[in-house]
Amino acid sequence: MCRLCGSPLILIMIIAITSMISGNCKDIFQNVKVAIRRHNEIESRRLADMRARQQLQLARRNDHDRLYDFDSTICKTVGDRVLCGYNKNVGKYEAVIDDTTVTLPGGCRIRKGRVECGYERQPLTNPIPPVLDETNENKNITK
């Protein structure tokens, strides 16, 4: 062995270095295990929070979806309104028969149980034909 290493001092140094490396490797391995464990805990919490948020959003979406059955091909007239897309309300709907109108500030009013904003006057049910202007008719005549 002395021929391979040259001197016994070099052999002792090699053995000491390998034992130090193996000890350091154990410490490094432990540190890596701890780091992986911490990472997994953080990732698990993040995934649990994400799943909880997704389930909450799904629950909200399901509550909204259960309110009505939507079909865009169906249109019907209810009172003075044309409603399209609503096949039926889920559950019982109590129709508002009260025809009183309550005027609110800001150009809004409550009419038949609904809040309407943006109307200065009631919407027209019949279209108004355009007014013919005599001066415009004379300009369009070609000679």
C-alpha positions as CSV (number, residue, x, y, z in Angstrom):
1,M,0.0,0.0,0.0
2,C,2.8,2.3,0.7
3,R,3.9,2.0,-2.9
4,L,0.5,3.1,-4.1
5,C,0.2,6.1,-1.9
6,G,3.8,7.1,-1.6
7,S,3.9,7.6,2.2
8,P,1.7,6.6,5.1
9,L,1.0,10.3,5.9
10,I,-0.8,10.6,2.5
11,L,-2.8,7.5,3.3
12,I,-3.9,8.9,6.7
13,M,-4.8,12.2,5.0
14,I,-6.9,10.4,2.4
15,I,-8.7,8.4,5.1
16,A,-9.3,11.5,7.1
17,I,-10.6,13.4,4.1
18,T,-13.0,10.6,3.1
19,S,-14.3,10.3,6.7
20,M,-14.9,14.1,6.7
21,I,-16.6,14.0,3.4
22,S,-18.8,11.1,4.5
23,G,-19.7,13.1,7.6
24,N,-20.4,16.2,5.6
25,C,-22.5,14.2,3.2
26,K,-24.6,13.0,6.0
27,D,-25.1,16.6,7.2
28,I,-25.8,17.7,3.7
29,F,-28.2,14.8,3.2
30,Q,-30.1,15.8,6.4
31,N,-30.2,19.4,5.3
32,V,-31.6,18.4,1.9
33,K,-34.2,16.2,3.6
34,V,-35.3,19.1,5.9
35,A,-35.4,21.5,2.9
36,I,-37.5,19.0,0.9
37,R,-39.8,18.5,3.9
38,R,-40.3,22.3,4.3
39,H,-40.9,22.6,0.6
40,N,-43.5,19.8,0.6
41,E,-45.3,21.4,3.6
42,I,-45.5,24.8,1.9
43,E,-46.6,23.2,-1.3
44,S,-49.2,21.1,0.5
45,R,-50.6,24.2,2.2
46,R,-50.7,26.1,-1.1
47,L,-52.5,23.2,-2.9
48,A,-55.0,22.9,0.0
49,D,-55.7,26.7,-0.2
50,M,-56.1,26.4,-4.0
51,R,-58.5,23.5,-3.7
52,A,-60.5,25.3,-1.1
53,R,-60.8,28.4,-3.3
54,Q,-61.8,26.2,-6.3
55,Q,-64.5,24.5,-4.3
56,L,-65.8,27.8,-3.0
57,Q,-66.0,29.2,-6.6
58,L,-67.7,25.9,-7.7
59,A,-70.2,26.2,-4.9
60,R,-71.0,29.8,-5.8
61,R,-71.3,28.9,-9.5
62,N,-73.6,26.0,-8.6
63,D,-75.8,28.2,-6.5
64,H,-76.1,30.6,-9.4
65,D,-76.7,27.9,-11.9
66,R,-79.6,26.5,-9.9
67,L,-81.5,29.7,-10.0
68,Y,-82.8,29.3,-13.6
69,D,-82.7,27.0,-16.6
70,F,-81.1,28.9,-19.5
71,D,-82.2,28.4,-23.1
72,S,-81.3,31.2,-25.6
73,T,-83.9,30.0,-28.1
74,I,-86.9,30.8,-25.9
75,C,-88.3,34.3,-25.8
76,K,-91.5,35.4,-24.1
77,T,-93.3,38.6,-23.1
78,V,-93.9,39.1,-19.4
79,G,-95.8,42.3,-18.7
80,D,-94.2,45.0,-20.8
81,R,-90.9,43.2,-21.1
82,V,-89.5,40.7,-23.6
83,L,-87.3,38.1,-21.9
84,C,-85.1,35.7,-23.9
85,G,-83.1,32.7,-22.7
86,Y,-84.9,31.9,-19.4
87,N,-86.8,28.7,-19.8
88,K,-88.0,28.6,-16.2
89,N,-87.2,29.8,-12.7
90,V,-86.2,27.1,-10.4
91,G,-88.4,27.2,-7.3
92,K,-91.4,29.3,-6.8
93,Y,-91.6,32.8,-8.2
94,E,-94.1,35.2,-6.7
95,A,-95.2,37.6,-9.3
96,V,-95.4,41.3,-8.4
97,I,-98.9,42.6,-9.3
98,D,-98.5,46.0,-7.7
99,D,-98.4,48.6,-10.5
100,T,-97.3,51.5,-8.3
101,T,-94.1,53.4,-9.4
102,V,-91.8,54.9,-6.8
103,T,-89.4,57.6,-8.1
104,L,-85.9,57.4,-6.8
105,P,-83.2,60.1,-7.0
106,G,-80.6,59.9,-9.8
107,G,-83.1,59.1,-12.6
108,C,-84.1,55.7,-11.1
109,R,-87.5,54.3,-10.2
110,I,-89.0,51.1,-8.8
111,R,-91.7,49.7,-11.0
112,K,-93.4,46.3,-10.7
113,G,-90.8,45.2,-8.2
114,R,-87.8,46.1,-10.4
115,V,-85.3,49.0,-10.2
116,E,-85.1,50.8,-13.5
117,C,-82.4,53.4,-14.1
118,G,-81.6,55.5,-17.2
119,Y,-85.1,56.2,-18.5
120,E,-86.1,59.9,-18.6
121,R,-89.4,58.7,-20.0
122,Q,-90.9,55.3,-20.5
123,P,-89.6,53.3,-23.5
124,L,-91.7,53.4,-26.6
125,T,-93.6,50.3,-27.6
126,N,-94.3,51.4,-31.2
127,P,-91.6,52.7,-33.5
128,I,-92.0,56.3,-34.7
129,P,-91.5,56.8,-38.5
130,P,-88.9,59.3,-39.5
131,V,-90.2,62.8,-40.3
132,L,-89.9,63.9,-43.9
133,D,-88.3,67.3,-44.4
134,E,-89.4,69.2,-47.5
135,T,-86.1,71.0,-47.9
136,N,-84.3,67.6,-48.1
137,E,-86.7,66.3,-50.7
138,N,-85.9,69.2,-53.1
139,K,-82.2,68.6,-52.8
140,N,-82.5,65.0,-53.8
141,I,-84.2,65.7,-57.0
142,T,-81.9,65.2,-60.0
143,K,-82.4,67.2,-63.2
